[in-house]
Amino acid sequence: MNDLENACKPRLVVSRCLGFEPCRYNGQTITDDLVESLKPFVEIITICPEADIGLGTPRQPVRLVQQGDQVRMVQPSSGADVTGAMHAYIDRQRAELTEIDGFLFKGRSPSCGPSVVKIYSSDLKGSSAIKGMGMFAHAAIKAFPYAAVEDEGRLKNFQIREAYLMRLFALARLRGLERASSASAISTFHASHKLLLMCYHQEQMRVCGRIAANHEKLPLQDLVQAYATAFREALMQMPRQSNIINALFHGFGWISEGLNSAEKKLFLDALEEYRDERVTLATLQHLLKSYVIRFDHDYLGSQHFLEPYPRALFELSDSGR
């Protein structure tokens, strides 16, 4: 990893129980393969809101309870209401956490779960519940609306994991760009992310391109801010397979004139296999990278789409959910 890549390491907030400390309510830790794989490539900040506000480990479970228009965090076994302590902790963390690219949370946690967390109608046993977000996760998503956010359970799905990693590392590279000293750096950055942006949102990719061209002659600081906002907005949705296929066609188009008919057929057949989910995106990316080497194609070779995150993080395992 070169100095530039080190400078662009994603800053990732991770639930501490995911392999760092035995701080779950039952005194256990959870070994997570993805977290272990990420350690050399990201800057990790760990949090455990429930332990950090002094509930101890092990501890009796807390739950979220809807009271009017407010959600409170209570400990049914003791009757303790720790909502105020949790809000104070959230305020401290909001002030301390800066330049965050993503969150990797413990799923279903009343503090950290980013989705499908039970919010009960009361603290009584057997009370009904609806699904929502953990208290810390909800505040984090509001404070960092563009960050890549997932829980460890959903990241066992191959497609969700791949999209999460693509977004996480792109956001980290964008932070590097925000320290750019020239408009040409923005233009170069955009050119190298063209295919990647195409996977997420093609119209927003064009918006980014118009900003990078800077026909309005914006001052550098305004230009960087406008581009960074548009880039982050482009990454807000999951990449669609149809968009990814379009990006692959574009990359193929840049070098197809140098290929013979058999080579063209090989790529197009592989593209159809990807469409039918019989091969992974990595198969097509490797083919394009082989053409970069063969034709010494600098522009195609500059595309982060061909290797959007470190290859060591590529893992074919899939929960199927």
Helices and strands as residue ranges (DSSP letters): H 3-7, E 11-15, H 33-38, E 43-47, H 49-52, E 63-67, E 70-75, E 80-81, H 83-96, E 102-105, E 117-120, E 129-132, H 135-143, E 148-151, G 154-156, H 158-177, H 183-192, H 194-200, H 202-213, H 220-234, H 241-255, G 256-258, H 261-275, H 281-295, H 298-301, G 304-306, G 311-313
